[in-house]
């Protein structure tokens, strides 16, 4: 199970928790409403609406499915899920749009060098 702490709701990058990202993506994949809300499907899908819910409210819904036994407040879980979704989307965009990504570190910190395809 996910390592919940005071400062970190879920350690998504921990190798023991890879299955949580898989489950999260499966939950999104099974719902056209989530697909559209989080930008996994380009454009509008006819007949699909958010039901008047904000993205954080939808993330709270997802949290209930992903962490059904958690005692962490829904808002905090929802924020964690929202951040994971956006990180996944940004990572996917970088992988699709770049042919070369080089990470280097030096005295000024970590640098990300991206060569566009």
C-alpha positions in Angstrom: 0.0 0.0 0.0 1.0 3.6 -0.5 3.3 5.1 2.2 1.2 7.9 3.6 2.9 10.5 5.7 2.1 13.9 7.1 4.0 15.8 4.4 3.4 13.5 1.5 0.1 11.9 0.7 1.6 9.3 -1.6 5.1 8.5 -2.8 4.1 7.9 -6.5 7.7 7.4 -7.6 8.4 4.7 -5.1 8.9 1.4 -7.0 6.6 -0.3 -4.5 3.8 2.0 -5.6 4.0 1.7 -9.4 0.7 -0.2 -9.4 -1.1 3.0 -8.1 -0.3 4.9 -11.3 -1.6 1.9 -13.3 -4.8 1.8 -11.3 -5.2 5.5 -11.6 -4.8 5.4 -15.4 -7.3 2.4 -15.5 -9.9 4.5 -13.6 -9.4 7.4 -16.0 -9.5 5.1 -19.0 -12.8 3.6 -17.9 -14.6 7.0 -17.8 -15.0 9.2 -20.8 -15.8 12.0 -18.3 -12.4 11.7 -16.8 -10.7 11.3 -20.2 -12.1 14.6 -21.3 -11.6 16.4 -18.0 -7.9 15.6 -17.7 -7.1 16.1 -21.4 -6.5 12.5 -22.4 -9.0 12.8 -25.3 -8.6 15.8 -27.6 -11.6 17.9 -28.2 -15.1 17.5 -26.8 -16.8 14.1 -26.6 -20.4 14.5 -27.5 -22.8 14.0 -24.5 -19.9 14.0 -21.9 -19.9 16.7 -19.2 -18.2 17.1 -15.9 -21.6 17.2 -14.2 -20.7 20.6 -12.8 -17.8 19.3 -10.9 -14.3 20.9 -10.8 -11.2 18.8 -11.6 -10.4 18.6 -7.8 -13.9 17.3 -7.1 -13.4 14.6 -9.7 -10.0 13.8 -8.2 -11.7 13.3 -4.9 -14.1 10.9 -6.6 -11.1 9.0 -8.0 -9.4 9.1 -4.6 -12.3 7.2 -3.1 -11.8 4.4 -5.7 -8.0 4.4 -5.5 -7.6 4.7 -1.7 -10.9 3.3 -0.3 -9.5 2.7 3.2 -7.5 5.9 3.6 -8.2 8.3 6.5 -6.4 11.2 4.7 -8.8 14.1 3.9 -10.3 13.9 0.4 -9.0 17.3 -0.5 -5.4 16.2 0.2 -5.8 12.9 -1.7 -7.5 14.8 -4.6 -4.6 17.2 -4.8 -2.1 14.4 -4.8 -4.0 12.6 -7.6 -4.4 15.9 -9.6 -0.6 16.4 -9.3 0.1 12.8 -10.4 -2.2 13.2 -13.4 -0.6 16.4 -14.5 2.9 15.1 -14.0 2.0 12.0 -16.1 0.6 14.2 -18.9 3.6 16.5 -19.0 6.0 13.5 -18.9 4.1 12.0 -21.8 4.2 15.2 -23.8 7.9 15.5 -23.3 8.5 11.9 -24.5 6.3 12.4 -27.6 7.8 15.7 -28.6 11.5 15.2 -27.9 14.1 12.9 -29.5 16.8 13.7 -27.0 16.5 14.6 -23.3 19.8 15.0 -21.4 19.9 15.7 -17.6 23.1 17.1 -16.3 24.1 18.4 -12.9 26.6 21.0 -12.0 27.4 23.7 -9.5 24.2 25.6 -10.6 21.9 22.6 -10.0 20.2 20.2 -12.3 19.7 21.2 -15.9 17.3 19.6 -18.4 18.4 19.9 -22.0 15.7 19.1 -24.6 16.3 18.6 -28.3 13.0 18.8 -30.2 12.3 16.3 -32.9 
